Amino acid sequence: MAYLGHRLGASRSFLPGVSTVRLLSTFGMDDMGISVSRSSLERLNFDNVALKKLPLDPSEDPGVRQVKGACFSRVKPQPLTKPRFVAVSYKALELLGLVGDEVINDPLGPEYLSGSKIMPGSEPAAHCYCGHQFGQFAGQLGDGAACYLGEVKVPPDQDPELLRENPSSRWEIQVKGAGLTPYSRQADGRKVLRSSIREFLCSEAMFFLGIPTTRAGSVVTSDSSVVRDVYYSGHPRHEKCSVVLRIAPTFLRFGSFEIFKSPDEYTGRRGPSCGLDEIRGQMIDYVIEMFYPEIQQNFPDRTERNVAFFREVMVRTARLVAQWQCVGFCHGVLNTDNMSILGLTLDYGPYGFMDRFDPDFICNASDNSGRYSYQAQPDICKWNLVKLAEALAPELPPDRAEAVLDEYLALYNGFYLQNMRNKLGLLKKEEPEDEILMSDLLQTMHSTGADFTNTFRCLSQITCPIEGEGEEEEEHVKKATALLLKQCATLEELKAANKPTMDPRELAMLLSMAQSNPALFQMISDRVTLARQLDKLRKLKELMEIGQEALKSKQAEDWRGWIVRYRKRLALELEGQSDAQAVQEERLRVMEGTNPRVILRNYIAQNAIEAAENGDFSEVQRVLKVLEKPYCSQPGLEFPAWVGGSGEAANQGERDEGEEQQQAMASSSTPRNPVSYDSKPPAWAGEICVT
């Protein structure tokens, strides 16, 4: 990877100390009487259709305000001081016809891709949308930190595969963290390095896992800073302003249609464009025409077209959440304003990949009720679809929407079961007991505290029984049990995982209140949360009465029983097959292409963030490279760059020379005990808190 500091590609000067770019911006090309070739970023072919086909707010008032009768507002991104690249995704930039090396070496690259300088043809704007947040209608939200730069027409030689899910032949690009918009509310429109790195890495990680997602082209940081209280602890600190370049066919979302919502029966809030039904029709027409052209062509009747559109959104959403569940991904904030109208993973805030399997896994420390827990995601996505249907009425008749939604559960289950069959290598037959086998696998993983990702990866090493195996069968089961035991939690890890998060005195008070004053209890708490806390307390009590050896023996017994059943099911795969070896090879290929070796665990992202906050961007680049091949072994890239050294960057050229002040402010912690990227998380990872 080329050096990514802000000294990349320094400009040649006609005069000492004066760059070509500065001369041209001062005098203009025509005034100078010279011809200067434009950079690839300056040659991007913008065609900003959304601003032509959807209402644009006529006001250019920079202040926060309610925006009525418009889908976008013009904005002016706020320039950063000394912007510089942290990392770029070559693969994402290819969507725009850009070459990564050219972008990195463009002296204006960091300015253009942070919104500090506007590219020719770009028309900065912020999108107006509403949303249901944690179940309550919040009214107008909008792009409080993101800024639409425009839509770039795909290059003529673009790989057709890249356009398979983008029939518009345009890529919307936006910068996140570029400053104030009319929708910033009480915020400052800025993002910091840690959140920008997390979004950048996870956007690309999801793509290479094969999961529909928005993309991230670059991360830019700067000398500009904002004050943030990271843990809401009353100890704020300065952090560097940073910007992510995001790419997608469109960033329109369920909440885009909620700007027309009538007064909410619970909150009384309404959408800013309530009553302007003609704009809703205009938006539906635009979305279907641009992104669902087959539906536009096949359904001349408007009502039937809209029903087909809603059904396709429902199918894509069901498929997406099934894919999330099968890699252990938890979004964290599945509000309606974070749900893509194209079925993409949208907005990477407090997301998390499960380490130890836990159906109640909550990745967002702010989600006290567990509304957006791992196991709740399929139902929450359906709930959000209900809210989308309400927002589309009367263009979408409610009875027709209800009929479509009745299909959701069966579709989701079908997608999920197919993914799980691939993960388990059950390819030749679909047996009635398969669902029970899968359910029991997850239950065993939960009770033993097994690592979700690594356990599935290990299953490919469990062999299919062969005829006449005899006494060797017990040896195979023993080896498989030992393999899976390595992925199980220790006694101390399980104790820590089952420690109630609620103060014991508060828990006792709520238990008493639930019995003595149920009405008051319902106002300040809920039975699901209380039941979850009591279950943790029960499990903790059991763990306090067992030793490590007894626990390990119990874990081995649980796994042995499941492995025996799994191998019997694998034997059915060979029935009627003339070439058992070919079946085994296909099973191995599918499983290793479905069960990732590496995911973006919190500790991996945290290592990269801490290095970057101390001026070393090499770990961000290294992690990106590993995430681009999540299903493969990558010799030489098993560990972070600092392992085996002193903790300094492997290439000092990748250290940002403008970070001295940030080093003093950033976390002083050094990398802890080294673990490989495909390892179970280290003990310290449990301390990471994402809100």
C-alpha positions as CSV (number, residue, x, y, z in Angstrom):
1,M,0.0,0.0,0.0
2,A,1.3,3.4,-0.9
3,Y,2.0,6.0,1.7
4,L,-1.3,7.6,2.7
5,G,-0.1,10.7,4.6
6,H,-1.0,14.2,3.6
7,R,2.3,14.7,1.7
8,L,1.2,12.3,-1.0
9,G,1.6,13.6,-4.5
10,A,2.9,17.1,-3.6
11,S,2.2,19.6,-6.4
12,R,4.9,20.9,-8.7
13,S,5.3,24.7,-8.7
14,F,5.9,27.2,-11.4
15,L,7.1,29.6,-8.7
16,P,8.9,28.7,-5.4
17,G,6.3,27.9,-2.7
18,V,3.3,28.4,-5.1
19,S,1.5,25.3,-6.3
20,T,0.0,24.8,-9.8
21,V,-3.4,24.3,-8.2
22,R,-3.2,27.5,-6.2
23,L,-2.2,29.5,-9.3
24,L,-5.1,28.0,-11.3
25,S,-7.6,28.7,-8.6
26,T,-6.4,32.3,-8.3
27,F,-6.1,33.2,-12.0
28,G,-8.2,30.6,-13.8
29,M,-7.0,28.4,-16.6
30,D,-8.3,30.7,-19.4
31,D,-6.5,33.7,-17.8
32,M,-3.3,31.8,-17.7
33,G,-3.6,30.8,-21.4
34,I,-2.6,27.2,-20.6
35,S,-4.2,23.8,-20.8
36,V,-4.0,21.6,-17.7
37,S,-5.3,18.0,-17.7
38,R,-7.9,17.4,-15.0
39,S,-7.6,14.6,-12.4
40,S,-9.8,11.6,-12.5
41,L,-11.9,13.0,-9.6
42,E,-12.4,16.2,-11.7
43,R,-13.5,14.1,-14.7
44,L,-16.3,12.2,-12.8
45,N,-19.4,12.2,-15.0
46,F,-22.1,13.6,-12.7
47,D,-25.8,13.3,-13.6
48,N,-27.7,14.2,-10.5
49,V,-31.1,12.8,-11.4
50,A,-32.5,12.8,-7.8
51,L,-32.3,16.6,-7.6
52,K,-34.0,16.9,-11.0
53,K,-36.9,14.5,-10.3
54,L,-37.6,15.1,-6.6
55,P,-38.5,18.4,-5.0
56,L,-35.6,20.5,-3.8
57,D,-35.9,23.0,-0.9
58,P,-35.7,26.5,-2.3
59,S,-34.2,27.9,0.9
60,E,-30.4,28.0,1.3
61,D,-30.7,29.1,4.9
62,P,-27.9,27.3,6.7
63,G,-29.8,27.0,10.0
64,V,-31.7,24.0,11.4
65,R,-35.3,24.1,10.3
66,Q,-38.4,22.1,9.4
67,V,-38.3,21.5,5.6
68,K,-41.8,21.2,4.0
69,G,-42.5,20.0,0.5
70,A,-39.0,18.9,-0.3
71,C,-36.9,15.8,-0.4
72,F,-33.5,17.5,-0.5
73,S,-32.0,20.8,0.7
74,R,-28.9,22.4,-0.8
75,V,-26.0,22.6,1.7
76,K,-22.4,23.7,1.7
77,P,-20.0,21.2,3.2
78,Q,-17.6,22.7,5.8
79,P,-14.0,22.4,4.8
80,L,-11.5,20.5,7.1
81,T,-8.1,21.7,8.1
82,K,-5.4,19.7,6.4
83,P,-7.5,16.7,5.3
84,R,-5.5,13.5,4.6
85,F,-6.3,10.0,3.7
86,V,-6.4,7.3,6.4
87,A,-7.3,4.5,3.8
88,V,-9.1,4.0,0.6
89,S,-11.0,1.0,-0.8
90,Y,-9.7,0.3,-4.3
91,K,-12.6,-2.0,-5.0
92,A,-15.3,0.5,-4.0
93,L,-13.7,3.3,-6.0
94,E,-13.7,1.0,-9.1
95,L,-17.5,1.5,-9.0
96,L,-16.9,5.1,-10.0
97,G,-14.3,4.2,-12.6
98,L,-11.5,5.5,-10.3
99,V,-8.1,3.9,-9.9
100,G,-7.1,3.8,-6.2
101,D,-3.5,4.8,-6.8
102,E,-4.5,7.8,-8.8
103,V,-6.9,9.0,-6.1
104,I,-4.3,8.5,-3.4
105,N,-1.7,10.5,-5.3
106,D,-4.1,13.3,-6.3
107,P,-3.0,16.3,-4.2
108,L,-6.6,17.4,-4.0
109,G,-8.0,13.8,-3.3
110,P,-8.5,14.3,0.4
111,E,-10.2,17.6,-0.1
112,Y,-12.6,16.3,-2.8
113,L,-13.5,13.1,-0.9
114,S,-14.2,15.0,2.3
115,G,-16.4,17.7,0.8
116,S,-13.7,20.3,1.6
117,K,-13.5,21.1,-2.1
118,I,-16.4,20.5,-4.5
119,M,-15.8,18.4,-7.6
120,P,-17.0,19.8,-11.0
121,G,-20.6,18.7,-11.5
122,S,-21.2,17.9,-7.8
123,E,-24.3,19.5,-6.2
124,P,-24.1,19.1,-2.4
125,A,-27.5,18.4,-0.7
126,A,-28.9,16.8,2.4
127,H,-31.8,14.4,2.3
128,C,-35.0,15.0,4.3
129,Y,-36.5,11.9,6.0
130,C,-38.3,10.9,9.1
131,G,-38.3,7.7,11.2
132,H,-39.5,5.6,14.0
133,Q,-36.7,5.4,16.5
134,F,-37.0,2.6,19.1
135,G,-40.6,2.2,18.2
136,Q,-41.6,5.9,18.5
137,F,-42.2,8.3,15.6
138,A,-39.5,10.9,15.9
139,G,-40.7,13.4,13.3
140,Q,-38.2,15.0,10.9
141,L,-34.7,13.6,11.1
142,G,-32.8,13.8,7.8
143,D,-29.1,13.9,6.9
144,G,-27.7,15.6,9.9
145,A,-24.1,14.7,9.1
146,A,-24.2,13.2,5.6
147,C,-24.1,15.2,2.4
148,Y,-25.2,14.0,-1.0
149,L,-22.5,15.1,-3.5
150,G,-24.3,13.8,-6.6
151,E,-24.7,10.7,-8.8
152,V,-21.9,9.5,-11.0
153,K,-22.7,7.8,-14.2
154,V,-21.0,4.4,-14.5
155,P,-18.1,4.2,-16.9
156,P,-18.9,2.5,-20.2
157,D,-16.6,-0.4,-19.5
158,Q,-18.0,-1.2,-16.1
159,D,-18.2,-4.9,-15.2
160,P,-21.9,-5.9,-15.7
161,E,-21.8,-7.8,-12.5
162,L,-21.2,-4.6,-10.6
163,L,-24.5,-3.3,-12.1
164,R,-26.6,-6.4,-11.4
165,E,-28.2,-4.7,-8.4
166,N,-28.0,-1.2,-9.8
167,P,-30.1,-0.8,-13.0
168,S,-30.0,3.0,-12.7
169,S,-26.3,2.9,-14.0
170,R,-25.5,5.7,-11.5
171,W,-23.8,5.6,-8.2
172,E,-24.8,8.1,-5.6
173,I,-21.8,9.4,-3.6
174,Q,-22.0,11.2,-0.3
175,V,-19.7,12.3,2.5
176,K,-20.5,11.6,6.1
177,G,-19.2,14.0,8.6
178,A,-19.0,17.1,6.3
179,G,-20.7,19.5,8.7
180,L,-24.0,21.2,9.5
181,T,-27.2,20.7,7.5
182,P,-30.8,21.8,8.1
183,Y,-31.2,18.4,9.8
184,S,-28.4,18.5,12.3
185,R,-30.7,19.3,15.2
186,Q,-28.4,19.9,18.2
187,A,-25.4,18.2,16.7
188,D,-22.5,19.6,14.7
189,G,-22.6,17.5,11.6
190,R,-19.2,16.0,12.3
191,K,-17.9,12.5,12.7
192,V,-14.7,11.4,14.4
193,L,-12.0,9.0,13.5
194,R,-13.2,6.0,15.5
195,S,-16.8,6.0,14.1
196,S,-15.5,6.7,10.6
197,I,-13.1,3.8,10.7
198,R,-15.8,1.5,12.0
199,E,-18.2,2.5,9.2
200,F,-15.5,2.3,6.5
201,L,-14.3,-1.2,7.5
202,C,-17.7,-2.7,8.1
203,S,-19.2,-1.4,4.8
204,E,-16.5,-3.2,2.9
205,A,-16.5,-6.2,5.2
206,M,-20.2,-6.8,4.5
207,F,-19.7,-6.5,0.8
208,F,-16.9,-9.1,0.7
209,L,-19.0,-11.4,2.9
210,G,-21.6,-11.3,0.1
211,I,-24.2,-9.3,2.0
212,P,-26.0,-6.4,0.3
213,T,-24.6,-3.1,1.6
214,T,-23.7,0.5,0.9
215,R,-20.0,0.8,0.1
216,A,-17.2,3.0,1.5
217,G,-14.6,4.5,-0.8
218,S,-12.3,6.3,1.7
219,V,-11.7,7.7,5.1
220,V,-10.2,11.1,5.5
221,T,-9.1,12.7,8.7
222,S,-7.8,16.2,9.5
223,D,-6.5,18.7,12.0
224,S,-10.0,19.9,12.7
225,S,-11.4,18.7,16.0
226,V,-14.6,18.4,17.9
227,V,-15.2,17.6,21.6
228,R,-16.8,14.2,22.3
229,D,-17.7,12.5,25.6
230,V,-17.0,9.0,24.3
231,Y,-18.5,7.0,27.2
232,Y,-20.9,9.7,28.4
233,S,-18.9,9.8,31.6
234,G,-18.4,13.5,32.0
235,H,-14.9,13.3,30.6
236,P,-15.0,14.8,27.1
237,R,-11.9,15.0,24.9
238,H,-11.0,16.5,21.6
239,E,-11.2,14.1,18.6
240,K,-10.2,14.6,15.0
241,C,-12.9,15.3,12.5
242,S,-13.1,12.6,9.9
243,V,-15.2,11.9,6.8
244,V,-16.3,8.7,5.1
245,L,-17.1,8.6,1.4
246,R,-20.2,6.4,0.9
247,I,-21.4,4.9,-2.3
248,A,-24.7,3.3,-3.2
249,P,-27.3,3.3,-6.0
250,T,-29.4,5.5,-3.6
251,F,-29.5,6.2,0.1
252,L,-33.3,6.6,0.1
253,R,-34.8,4.6,3.0
254,F,-38.1,3.7,4.6
255,G,-38.1,6.9,6.5
256,S,-37.9,8.9,3.2
257,F,-41.6,8.1,2.7
258,E,-42.5,9.0,6.3
259,I,-42.1,12.8,5.7
260,F,-45.8,12.6,4.6
261,K,-47.0,11.0,7.9
262,S,-50.1,12.4,9.5
263,P,-50.0,13.2,13.2
264,D,-48.8,10.2,15.2
265,E,-51.4,8.8,17.6
266,Y,-48.8,8.4,20.4
267,T,-46.3,11.3,20.0
268,G,-48.5,13.8,18.1
269,R,-45.6,14.5,15.7
270,R,-46.2,14.7,12.0
271,G,-44.0,14.5,8.9
272,P,-42.9,17.9,7.6
273,S,-44.7,17.2,4.3
274,C,-47.9,15.9,5.8
275,G,-50.8,16.2,3.3
276,L,-48.6,16.7,0.2
277,D,-49.7,13.4,-1.4
278,E,-48.6,14.4,-4.9
279,I,-44.9,14.4,-3.7
280,R,-45.3,10.9,-2.3
281,G,-46.5,9.7,-5.7
282,Q,-43.6,11.5,-7.3
283,M,-41.1,9.7,-5.0
284,I,-42.7,6.3,-5.6
285,D,-42.5,6.9,-9.4
286,Y,-38.9,7.9,-9.1
287,V,-37.8,4.9,-7.0
288,I,-39.6,2.4,-9.2
289,E,-38.5,3.9,-12.5
290,M,-34.8,4.2,-11.5
291,F,-34.3,1.1,-9.3
292,Y,-37.1,-1.3,-10.2
293,P,-37.4,-0.9,-14.0
294,E,-38.7,-4.5,-14.5
295,I,-41.6,-3.7,-12.2
296,Q,-42.3,-0.5,-14.1
297,Q,-42.4,-2.4,-17.4
298,N,-44.4,-5.4,-16.2
299,F,-47.2,-3.6,-14.3
300,P,-49.0,-0.9,-16.3
301,D,-51.7,-0.6,-13.6
302,R,-50.4,1.8,-10.9
303,T,-51.9,-0.1,-8.0
304,E,-50.5,-3.4,-9.1
305,R,-47.1,-1.8,-9.8
306,N,-47.0,-0.4,-6.3
307,V,-47.9,-3.7,-4.7
308,A,-45.2,-5.5,-6.8
309,F,-42.7,-2.8,-5.6
310,F,-43.6,-3.3,-2.0
311,R,-43.4,-7.0,-2.3
312,E,-39.9,-6.8,-3.8
313,V,-38.8,-4.5,-1.0
314,M,-40.2,-7.1,1.5
315,V,-38.4,-10.0,-0.3
316,R,-35.1,-8.1,-0.3
317,T,-35.5,-7.2,3.4
318,A,-36.3,-10.8,4.4
319,R,-33.3,-12.0,2.4
320,L,-31.0,-9.4,4.0
321,V,-31.9,-10.1,7.6
322,A,-31.5,-13.8,7.0
323,Q,-28.0,-13.2,5.8
324,W,-27.3,-11.1,8.9
325,Q,-28.5,-13.8,11.2
326,C,-26.3,-16.4,9.4
327,V,-23.0,-14.5,10.0
328,G,-24.0,-13.3,13.5
329,F,-24.3,-9.6,12.5
330,C,-26.3,-7.3,14.7
331,H,-27.2,-3.9,13.3
332,G,-27.9,-2.2,16.6
333,V,-30.2,0.6,15.5
334,L,-32.9,-0.8,13.2
335,N,-35.0,2.3,13.1
336,T,-37.1,2.9,10.0
337,D,-34.7,5.7,8.9
338,N,-31.9,3.1,8.8
339,M,-33.7,0.7,6.5
340,S,-32.8,0.9,2.8
341,I,-35.5,1.0,0.1
342,L,-33.2,-1.3,-1.9
343,G,-32.6,-3.9,0.8
344,L,-29.0,-2.8,1.5
345,T,-27.3,-2.8,4.9
346,L,-27.5,1.0,5.7
347,D,-25.8,3.1,8.3
348,Y,-23.1,1.5,10.5
349,G,-23.5,2.9,14.0
350,P,-23.3,0.6,17.0
351,Y,-23.2,-2.6,15.0
352,G,-21.5,-5.8,16.2
353,F,-20.7,-9.3,15.1
354,M,-21.4,-11.9,17.7
355,D,-18.4,-13.6,19.3
356,R,-19.9,-16.1,21.8
357,F,-23.3,-17.2,20.5
358,D,-26.1,-15.6,22.4
359,P,-29.6,-15.1,20.9
360,D,-30.1,-12.1,23.3
361,F,-26.9,-10.4,22.0
362,I,-27.2,-6.6,22.1
363,C,-24.4,-4.7,20.3
364,N,-25.7,-1.2,21.2
365,A,-25.0,-0.3,24.8
366,S,-27.8,2.3,24.6
367,D,-30.4,-0.4,23.8
368,N,-31.5,-1.1,27.4
369,S,-34.6,-2.9,26.5
370,G,-33.0,-5.2,23.9
371,R,-35.4,-4.0,21.2
372,Y,-32.7,-4.5,18.6
373,S,-31.1,-7.7,19.9
374,Y,-29.8,-10.3,17.5
375,Q,-32.8,-12.6,17.8
376,A,-35.3,-9.7,17.5
377,Q,-33.9,-8.5,14.1
378,P,-36.2,-10.6,11.8
379,D,-39.4,-9.4,13.6
380,I,-38.2,-5.8,13.8
381,C,-37.6,-5.7,10.1
382,K,-41.1,-6.9,9.5
383,W,-42.4,-4.2,11.9
384,N,-40.5,-1.6,9.9
385,L,-42.1,-2.9,6.7
386,V,-45.5,-2.4,8.3
387,K,-44.5,1.3,8.9
388,L,-43.3,1.6,5.3
389,A,-46.7,0.2,4.1
390,E,-48.4,2.8,6.3
391,A,-46.3,5.6,4.8
392,L,-47.1,4.4,1.2
393,A,-50.9,4.4,1.7
394,P,-53.1,5.2,-0.1
395,E,-50.8,4.6,-3.1
396,L,-50.4,1.1,-1.6
397,P,-53.9,-0.2,-0.4
398,P,-53.6,-1.4,3.2
399,D,-55.3,-4.7,2.5
400,R,-52.9,-5.5,-0.3
401,A,-49.9,-4.5,1.9
402,E,-51.2,-6.8,4.6
403,A,-51.4,-9.7,2.2
404,V,-47.8,-9.1,1.1
405,L,-46.6,-9.0,4.7
406,D,-48.3,-12.3,5.4
407,E,-45.6,-13.8,3.1
408,Y,-42.7,-12.4,5.1
409,L,-42.2,-15.1,7.7
410,A,-42.2,-18.0,5.3
411,L,-39.8,-16.1,2.9
412,Y,-37.4,-15.3,5.8
413,N,-37.4,-18.9,7.0
414,G,-36.8,-20.2,3.5
415,F,-33.8,-17.8,3.1
416,Y,-32.4,-18.6,6.5
417,L,-32.8,-22.4,6.2
418,Q,-31.1,-22.4,2.8
419,N,-28.2,-20.4,4.2
420,M,-27.9,-22.7,7.2
421,R,-27.9,-25.8,5.1
422,N,-25.0,-24.4,3.2
423,K,-23.2,-23.6,6.5
424,L,-23.7,-27.2,7.7
425,G,-22.9,-28.7,4.3
426,L,-26.3,-30.3,3.9
427,L,-26.5,-29.9,0.1
428,K,-28.0,-33.1,-1.4
429,K,-31.2,-33.6,0.6
430,E,-33.7,-31.6,2.7
431,E,-34.7,-33.8,5.7
432,P,-37.5,-33.0,8.1
433,E,-35.1,-33.2,11.1
434,D,-32.8,-30.5,9.6
435,E,-34.4,-27.6,11.4
436,I,-34.2,-29.5,14.7
437,L,-30.5,-30.3,14.1
438,M,-29.8,-26.6,13.4
439,S,-31.8,-25.4,16.4
440,D,-30.0,-27.9,18.7
441,L,-26.6,-26.7,17.3
442,L,-27.4,-23.2,18.3
443,Q,-28.7,-24.3,21.7
444,T,-25.4,-26.2,22.3
445,M,-23.4,-23.2,21.2
446,H,-25.3,-21.1,23.6
447,S,-25.0,-23.4,26.6
448,T,-21.3,-24.0,26.0
449,G,-20.5,-20.4,25.2
450,A,-19.1,-21.4,21.8
451,D,-17.8,-18.9,19.4
452,F,-20.3,-18.4,16.6
453,T,-18.1,-17.8,13.6
454,N,-15.3,-20.3,14.5
455,T,-17.7,-23.1,15.4
456,F,-19.3,-23.0,12.0
457,R,-15.8,-22.9,10.4
458,C,-14.8,-26.0,12.3
459,L,-17.8,-28.0,11.1
460,S,-16.2,-28.5,7.7
461,Q,-13.5,-30.5,9.5
462,I,-16.0,-33.1,10.8
463,T,-15.9,-36.0,8.4
464,C,-18.9,-37.8,6.8
465,P,-19.2,-41.4,8.0
466,I,-18.1,-43.9,5.4
467,E,-19.4,-47.5,5.1
468,G,-17.6,-50.0,7.3
469,E,-16.0,-47.3,9.5
470,G,-16.6,-49.4,12.6
471,E,-14.4,-48.6,15.6
472,E,-13.0,-45.5,13.8
473,E,-16.3,-43.8,14.3
474,E,-15.7,-43.2,18.0
475,E,-12.3,-41.7,17.2
476,H,-13.8,-39.3,14.6
477,V,-16.4,-38.2,17.2
478,K,-13.7,-37.7,19.8
479,K,-11.5,-35.6,17.5
480,A,-14.5,-33.5,16.5
481,T,-15.5,-32.9,20.1
482,A,-12.0,-31.8,21.0
483,L,-12.0,-29.4,18.0
484,L,-15.3,-27.7,19.1
485,L,-14.3,-27.6,22.8
486,K,-11.5,-25.2,21.8
487,Q,-14.2,-22.7,20.8
488,C,-16.1,-22.9,24.1
489,A,-16.1,-20.3,26.8
490,T,-14.2,-20.9,30.1
491,L,-16.0,-20.8,33.4
492,E,-14.8,-17.2,34.1
493,E,-16.0,-16.1,30.7
494,L,-19.4,-17.6,31.2
495,K,-19.7,-16.0,34.7
496,A,-18.9,-12.6,33.2
497,A,-21.4,-13.1,30.4
498,N,-24.2,-14.0,32.8
499,K,-23.6,-11.3,35.3
500,P,-26.9,-9.2,35.4
501,T,-26.4,-5.7,34.1
502,M,-29.0,-4.4,36.4
503,D,-28.1,-3.3,40.0
504,P,-29.3,-6.0,42.4
505,R,-31.2,-3.4,44.5
506,E,-33.0,-2.2,41.3
507,L,-33.8,-5.8,40.3
508,A,-35.2,-6.5,43.8
509,M,-37.3,-3.4,43.7
510,L,-38.7,-4.2,40.2
511,L,-39.6,-7.8,41.3
512,S,-41.5,-6.4,44.3
513,M,-43.2,-3.7,42.1
514,A,-44.3,-6.3,39.5
515,Q,-46.3,-8.0,42.2
516,S,-47.5,-5.1,44.2
517,N,-48.1,-2.4,41.6
518,P,-48.3,-3.9,38.1
519,A,-49.5,-0.7,36.5
520,L,-46.5,1.3,37.7
521,F,-44.2,-1.5,36.8
522,Q,-45.4,-1.4,33.2
523,M,-44.7,2.3,33.1
524,I,-41.1,2.1,34.1
525,S,-40.0,-1.4,33.0
526,D,-41.1,-4.4,31.1
527,R,-41.4,-8.1,31.8
528,V,-39.1,-9.2,29.0
529,T,-36.2,-7.2,30.4
530,L,-36.9,-8.4,33.9
531,A,-37.1,-12.0,32.7
532,R,-33.8,-11.7,30.9
533,Q,-32.1,-10.4,34.0
534,L,-33.5,-13.1,36.2
535,D,-32.4,-15.8,33.7
536,K,-28.9,-14.4,33.9
537,L,-29.0,-14.5,37.7
538,R,-30.2,-18.2,37.5
539,K,-27.4,-19.2,35.2
540,L,-24.8,-17.3,37.2
541,K,-25.9,-19.2,40.4
542,E,-25.5,-22.5,38.5
543,L,-22.0,-21.5,37.4
544,M,-21.0,-20.5,40.9
545,E,-21.7,-24.1,41.9
546,I,-19.6,-25.8,39.3
547,G,-15.8,-26.0,38.7
548,Q,-13.9,-25.6,35.4
549,E,-13.3,-29.3,34.9
550,A,-16.9,-30.2,35.6
551,L,-18.0,-27.5,33.1
552,K,-15.6,-28.8,30.5
553,S,-16.9,-32.3,31.0
554,K,-20.5,-31.1,30.6
555,Q,-19.5,-29.1,27.4
556,A,-17.9,-32.2,25.9
557,E,-21.0,-34.3,26.6
558,D,-23.2,-31.8,25.0
559,W,-21.1,-31.5,21.9
560,R,-20.5,-35.3,21.6
561,G,-24.3,-35.9,21.5
562,W,-24.8,-33.3,18.7
563,I,-21.8,-34.5,16.7
564,V,-23.1,-38.0,16.6
565,R,-26.4,-36.8,15.2
566,Y,-24.7,-34.5,12.7
567,R,-22.6,-37.3,11.3
568,K,-25.6,-39.5,10.9
569,R,-27.3,-36.7,8.9
570,L,-24.1,-36.3,6.8
571,A,-24.3,-40.0,6.0
572,L,-27.6,-39.4,4.3
573,E,-25.9,-37.0,1.9
574,L,-23.9,-40.0,0.5
575,E,-27.0,-42.2,-0.1
576,G,-27.5,-42.8,-3.8
577,Q,-24.3,-40.9,-4.7
578,S,-21.9,-42.8,-6.9
579,D,-18.9,-40.6,-6.1
580,A,-18.6,-40.1,-2.4
581,Q,-15.3,-38.2,-2.8
582,A,-16.9,-35.7,-5.1
583,V,-19.7,-35.1,-2.6
584,Q,-17.2,-34.6,0.2
585,E,-15.2,-32.1,-1.9
586,E,-18.4,-30.1,-2.9
587,R,-19.4,-30.0,0.8
588,L,-16.0,-28.7,1.8
589,R,-16.1,-26.1,-1.0
590,V,-19.5,-24.8,-0.1
591,M,-18.9,-24.7,3.6
592,E,-15.6,-22.9,3.4
593,G,-17.3,-20.4,1.0
594,T,-20.2,-19.8,3.3
595,N,-18.6,-19.8,6.8
596,P,-16.1,-16.9,7.0
597,R,-12.7,-17.3,8.6
598,V,-12.5,-13.6,9.5
599,I,-15.2,-11.1,10.5
600,L,-14.9,-7.6,11.7
601,R,-14.9,-8.3,15.4
602,N,-14.9,-5.4,17.8
603,Y,-11.4,-6.0,19.0
604,I,-10.0,-6.0,15.5
605,A,-11.7,-2.6,14.8
606,Q,-10.5,-1.3,18.1
607,N,-6.9,-2.2,17.4
608,A,-7.1,-0.3,14.1
609,I,-8.8,2.7,15.7
610,E,-6.2,3.0,18.5
611,A,-3.4,2.8,16.1
612,A,-5.0,5.4,13.9
613,E,-5.7,7.7,16.8
614,N,-2.0,7.6,17.5
615,G,-1.1,8.5,13.9
616,D,-0.5,5.0,12.5
617,F,-2.9,4.2,9.7
618,S,-1.3,1.0,8.6
619,E,-3.5,-1.3,10.7
620,V,-6.7,0.1,9.1
621,Q,-5.2,-0.7,5.7
622,R,-4.1,-4.1,6.8
623,V,-7.5,-5.0,8.3
624,L,-9.2,-3.9,5.1
625,K,-6.9,-6.2,3.1
626,V,-7.8,-9.1,5.3
627,L,-11.5,-8.4,5.2
628,E,-11.4,-8.4,1.4
629,K,-10.9,-12.2,1.5
630,P,-12.9,-13.3,4.6
631,Y,-13.2,-16.9,3.5
632,C,-9.6,-17.5,2.7
633,S,-6.4,-18.2,4.6
634,Q,-4.0,-15.4,4.0
635,P,-0.4,-16.3,4.9
636,G,1.5,-13.3,6.2
637,L,-1.7,-11.6,7.2
638,E,-2.8,-13.7,10.2
639,F,-1.9,-11.1,12.8
640,P,-1.9,-7.3,13.2
641,A,1.2,-5.6,11.9
642,W,2.6,-4.8,15.3
643,V,2.8,-8.4,16.4
644,G,6.4,-9.5,16.6
645,G,7.6,-5.9,16.7
646,S,7.7,-3.0,19.1
647,G,4.2,-1.9,18.2
648,E,5.4,0.7,15.8
649,A,4.0,0.8,12.2
650,A,5.6,-1.8,9.9
651,N,6.2,1.0,7.5
652,Q,7.0,4.3,9.2
653,G,6.0,6.0,5.9
654,E,2.4,5.1,6.8
655,R,2.5,7.2,10.0
656,D,0.7,10.5,9.8
657,E,3.1,13.3,10.5
658,G,0.3,15.6,11.5
659,E,-0.8,13.6,14.5
660,E,1.4,14.7,17.4
661,Q,-1.4,16.5,19.3
662,Q,-3.8,13.6,18.7
663,Q,-1.2,11.1,20.1
664,A,-1.3,13.0,23.4
665,M,-5.1,13.0,23.5
666,A,-5.7,9.5,22.2
667,S,-5.8,6.4,24.2
668,S,-2.4,5.6,25.6
669,S,-3.1,1.9,25.7
670,T,-0.7,-0.3,23.7
671,P,-1.8,-3.4,21.8
672,R,-2.6,-6.2,24.3
673,N,-1.9,-9.8,24.1
674,P,-1.6,-10.7,20.4
675,V,-4.3,-12.8,18.8
676,S,-4.9,-13.6,15.2
677,Y,-7.7,-12.1,13.1
678,D,-9.5,-15.4,13.0
679,S,-9.2,-16.0,16.8
680,K,-11.8,-15.9,19.5
681,P,-11.7,-12.4,21.1
682,P,-9.2,-11.7,23.8
683,A,-10.4,-11.1,27.4
684,W,-10.0,-7.3,27.1
685,A,-12.5,-7.2,24.2
686,G,-15.3,-7.5,26.7
687,E,-14.5,-4.0,27.9
688,I,-15.3,-2.5,24.5
689,C,-18.5,-0.4,24.7
690,V,-20.3,0.8,21.6
691,T,-23.2,3.2,21.8
